[in-house]
């Protein structure tokens, strides 16, 4: 499964609905992280956030930067 780290932000004018939606997203996110075999982070910031804030095992997270343009010659 590939998933972006989307911010939990207000989208509609109903704060209760947004609170419930964000809590459910967080539960699904944490469940997905805990069930995954390995997680690829696109930066040290993302890796550190996963390890420090969400308490994901450091050995389960690798950092791989986005590739740049490479000439095909």
Steps between C-alpha positions, in 0.01 A plus 500: 500500500630844411372790705591867528519669837207733458455774757198487726339830400163664504317446170137581572309738725392226742772474772348188659496320166861601435610388846343157452641471148852591618485254792394222262780591255752484784372159617516363144847652452639348821339164428653498150845590637486231766386231254757587232825308465701810414442872446688721254530865602591770247711705745658495844221728623233245401701213649554688826131592515400135458747383763460779757138608470331177393738260684575286193804273545810671357613175330172487309553840331750575221573833338515521120518839337316577177717432197610787280508509123761260360619519139417184308808512275 
